[in-house]
Amino acid sequence: MFLIPSSIQESAALSALSELITRETGDLRTLTHVLSIMDIDRVAPSILPYLAWQFSAEDYADDLPEDVQRAVVKNALRAHRFRGTVYAVRSSIASLGAEVELVEWFDQTPQGEPYTFRINITAQATGRDDALFLNAERLEQLRRAADRAKNVRSGFGFGVAVKASTGFGFSATARAAVHLRLKAINP
């Protein structure tokens, strides 16, 4: 297939040039498909920090497991688009590998303080090295993710549950709660 108009295809030099360009751009298209950095699921792990920076993935951390890093980068644009909504809070925490239940003040029993919500986070304790490990640093990371995603006026309570299961079919759940109410004070 020639890229030049039929009126000048008789020129041997232009025909050869057109054929060379067609062949080279075909190889280039193949190469760019393989090297596509926008395919977050297939990009090399060494590229993830740069994509996190490009997409302003505030919840990205080098110590997260690779699958969680990929989820955080994929969620970054969506988190910015829906910032300040219940959806943004849920998806920001979920991208860090925890199950999220968010209950707004009007759905709580008894009814909570206006413009507050409760976040119940559940994480799996699988015993694997790459599993989400709930320590004080990880809990703080989850709290910061919720704080960045919520709207400014709302406060929230924070509950944590850990699901542990054994190879014998037994399971256990523990729940701890941390309550936060942040208020802005103008100096």
N, C-alpha and C positions, 0 to 999 in steps of 0.2 A: 504494500500500500504506500503510495507516494503522498508526501505532504505538500508538494508543489502543484500549482495549477497545470492543467493539461496543455495550455498554450506554450509553456516553456519546458515540458518534459523531454523534448527532443535533445536538449543539451546534455551531453554525456556527463559533464562535470556536475551539473545541478542534479541530475538523476542519481549519481553516485553519492553526492552529499545528502540528498533526501533519504536515500536508502540507509546510509550510515546513521543519520539522526533518528530515523524510525527505529532502528535496531537498538541504539544506545538508550533512547528514552524508554523503550520497552523493558530493557534491563534495569533502568533506573526506577521505573514503576514497581517492578518486582522487589527491588532492594528496599524502597521506601515502605512497601507493605510489610516486609519482615522487620524493619527497624522502627516501626511506628511506636512512638513513645506514648501516644494517647491511649493505647490499649493497656490499661493499668493491670489487667489480669495476666498479661504476657510479658510485660516489660521486665528487664533485669532488676533484681533487688537493689543494686547499687544506684539506680536511677530514681528510686522512690523518694529519697529526701529532696531531690530537686523538683519533682512533681508536687510534693507537699508544699514546698516553698512557692511554686508557681501558682497553685490553687489556694494559697493561704489556709492550709489545713492546720488550724491552731491546735488540734488535739493530737497531732502526729508526734511520736517520740521514737527515738532510735532503739529503745529497749523493748518495744512492743514486738510480739511475734509478727512474722512477715504477712500472714493472712490478715491480721488486724491492721497493720500498716496500710495494706492495699484497700481495705474497707474504709479507713479514715480518709485516704486520698480520694476515693470514689465518692464519698459522702460530702466532701468539702464544698463543692459548688451548690449542692442541694441545701446544705446547712446555711450558707450565706443567703440563698434565695428565700428561705422560709424562716430566717432568724426572727425570734420573738414569738414563735408559735409553739403549740404543744407538739406538733410534728417535729419541729427542729430539735426540741429537747430530747424526745424519744430517739430520733435517728442519730443524734450526736453520741448519746450514751451507748446505743446499740452498736454503733460502728466500732466502739472500743471493746466489744466482745461480751457485753452483759445484757441480760434480759431486763426489760424495763416495763414497769407498770406505773403509770402516771395518773393520779387522782386529783382532780381540781377541787377547790374549796366547796363548791356547791354540790359535788357528788360525794363528799365525805359524810360519814355518820359518826358522831353528830357533825353538823355542818361546820366547816372550818372558817377561819378568819378570811374575810374578803381578799381577793387577789393573791391567794396563796395556793400552793399545790403540794402534794406529797409525791415523792419519787421512791418507789420500791425497786431496788436493783437486785437481781439474782444472778450469781455467777456460778458456773460449774467448777467444781474442784475435781479434776480428773486425775491428778497425779502426774500428768505429762509435764515436761519442762516448758513447753510452749503454751500451756493453759494460762488463762487469766489468773494471776496470783493476787489475791486480795490482801494487800498490806496497807499501811497508812499512806504511803506514796501513791498507790494505785487508787485508793478511795479519794484522795485529794484530786487526782487527775479526773476522775469521774465527776466529782463535785464541780471542778472548774469547767468541764465540758457543759454541764447543765447550766451553770451560771452564765457562760458566754452565749448559749443558745436561747435562754429565756428572755422575756421582755424585761425592761428595766424596773418597772413598778412592782413586779411580783416577787414574793419570797417563797421559799420552799423548805419542806422537811425532807430528810434524806434517810431512807431505811435500806439496810443491806441484808440480803439472805444469801447463804452459801448452800448449794446443793452438792452433797457428797454421795457418791454411790460406789459400791464395791463390786467385785466380780461375782459375788454370790447372789446378787439381786436385792440386797438391802440398800436402803437409802436413808439419808437423814437431811434435815434442813435446820439451819440456825438463822435467827434474825436479830440484828442489832439496829438501833436507830440513832441518828444524829439529827438534831433539829437546828436549822439555821434561819434566821430572820435578818436580812440585811436591809438597812435603811440608809438612804443617801442623806447626808447633812451638808447643807451649803455653808461654807465658812463665812 
